[in-house]
Structures are given as C-alpha cells and as structure tokens.
Amino acid sequence: MDMAVQQQPTHEEWLASMVRTTSAASVVFHDPELRLLLLHATYEDAWQFPGGTVEHGQDPWEAAVREVDEEIAHRLSCPPDLLGVDWCRPPDLAPYTQFLFRGPTITLDGFTPALSHEHDDWGLRTVEEWEPLVGPRQTARLVLVREALRTGGTLYLQDGELVLS
C-alpha cells in the first residue's frame, strides 16, 4: 500500500499561516454615580473611551497609559485593573481585541481633559444620557460596562455583547 507522506510545514510556513490581529486598549473613567467619560473623535463621528491601538512592543496596559496621556493629557497612576475584553469583528475592518481597563473615579470639578487633535469634545454622562449620541448597540455595551464597574466583575464580550456560557 503506497501512502503519500504528508509534508509538515516549516516553522516559517507555520508562522506565516497564523492569523494576525491588532489590539486596542482603553480606560474607562467614571464618576461616583457611574457616569462614563467618552471622547468624540475628529476622524469619524463616534464617541469612544480614551484609548487606542497597541503599538509594536507594548502590552495593552502600556498602550492604554500612553493613549490616555496623548488624548486627554492625563497621567495614570493607578495599577492596571482589567475590566474586560471585547473581541471585535467590524464589517469594514480586520478583527481586533479591545482591552478595557478600570480607570480612576473622577469628578467634574477635579477633572478637565486637555483634548488632542484626535478629539473635539468630551462628556461625562449616564448611559441613558449617552444613548441618543451613541445608538442602541453602543448603549448596550455601555450598560454592560457600567454593571461591571458597579459589581467589580470582569467582562468577556464579542462585538460588544456579553458572551454567555
């Protein structure tokens, strides 16, 4: 019986076949009433948590610290505290992982972000106040984030929706 010997890929071939994704990291700032801080992007009509892409050689927390400093001129001194992970699969982009970190509790009288050129507005609002600005899908995600902040839980999301076991 003649059986063809299956050629194993080289290490380089195996590495080249691996899926490549990017990562983003954001910090969720909130006040004692669990109003959430979002920034309005200048490059798209979207409200988002302070944060951005993890650059080569950075871990997600380092990226979050860098992005918060760049975007709102705030230096984080808190230790990393993972709030959750969202596996995002937008229709017009490659999939990416967004790491969400619990930020410090802030108050309007003691916190004024200095926005970078990437953002033209900011707000500290309840989820219900954000809803007309962000739409139902983002509102559902904000509800989950607020609940995790309230309970101290950790989120695992896919496309902004809770993954149930």
N, C-alpha and C positions, 0 to 999 in steps of 0.2 A: 504494500500500500504506500503510494507516494504522497506524502503530506508536505505541502508547501511550508517552509519555515517563515514565520512572520517576523519581519524585521522590526526590532524595537527602535523607537526614535532616539536620536542622540539627546543629550541634555539640552543643547541649544534649540533643537527642534521642539522639545517638550516645553521649554520656556516660551518660545515663540507662539505656541498654541494656547497659552494661558490667557484668560480673559483679563483685559485691562480696564480698570475703572478709576475714577477720580474720587476724591473725598473732599468734603467741606466740613467746617466746624463753626458753630455759632454759640453765642452765650445768651441765655435767657435772663434778662434783667427784669425785675418786678418790684412792686412796692408792697407794703404790708397787707393791702387789700387784694393782692394778686392781680393788679393791673399790669399789663405787659408792655414793654418797650419795643416798638418796631420802628424801622427806618424806611423812608421812601427812596427807592433807587432812582437815579437820574437816567440810567441806561435802559430802563424798562418801567412800565407803570406797575410797580409791585412794592408791597410793604413786606419787610423781612426782619428777622432778628439780626443784630450785629454779628458779622462773621463773614467767612469766605472760604476760598479754596485752600486746601492743604498743599503747600509747596514742597518740592523735592527736598528730602532730608528732614522735614518737620514731622512731628507727631501731631495728632489733632488738637491737643491742648495748646501746644506752642503756636499753632496756626490761629486758634481762637484768640489767644492773648495778643498776637501780632495784629490780627484784623480789628479787634476792638480798639486797640491803640490807634491804628490807622484811620478807622471810620468815625470814631467819636472822641478821640483823644482822651481815653480813659485807661489808666494803667490798672490792670487786675492784680490784686494782691492775695486773693483767695486761692486755696488749693483747688485742683481740678475735682469736680464732682459731677459725674456723668448723669444727666437727666434722661437721656435716651439716644437711640439710633434710629434713623429713618432710611430705609432702602428706597431710593427714588428712581423712578423709571419714566421720566417725562417723554412725551411722544417725539419731541424735536431735539433731544439730547441723548448722549450715551448715559447709561445708568451710573449713579453715584451714591455714595454713602454720606449722609449728613449726621455728624455727631452734635448733639445738643448738650451743653453744659449748663448747670445751675449757676446763674450769676448772683451777684450780691443783691440784697434788698436795698432799694433806693427810695428817695423821696424827691418830690418836685422841687422843694426848697433847697435841697442839698446836691442836686444833680442837674447839670446843664451840659449836654453833649456838644462838642465842637465838631460839626459835620465836615467830612471830607468832600471832595468833588464828586464822589460816587453817590451821595445822598443829598436831597434838597429839603427834607422835612423829617420830623420825628414826632412820636406821640407816646404817651403813657396812658393806656386806656383799658377798660374792661373788655373781655371777649365780646360782649354784646355791643359795645361801642365800636369795636373793630369790624364787626360783621358787614356793615354796608360798604366798607372800604376794601375788604379782602375777599368777600364772597363766601358761599357756603362751604366749599371744600377746605379752604384755609381756616375758616372759623371752626370746623370740626377738629382740625389739628390743634388749634389754639385751646379748645376745650380740653383735649387730652393733656396738653402741656400744663394747663392750669391745675388740673386734677393731680397730676404727678407732683407739681410743686406743693400742693396742699397736703398730700398724703406722704410725701417723701419717696414715692415709688419711682421705678425706672421704666421707661417706655421702649418697646420694640415695635416700630412702625414700618409699614410698606406703603409707599406713596401717601403718607400722611394718615393712614388708617391703622388702628391697633390690630396687631396680629394675635388672634386668639388661639389657644391650644386645643 
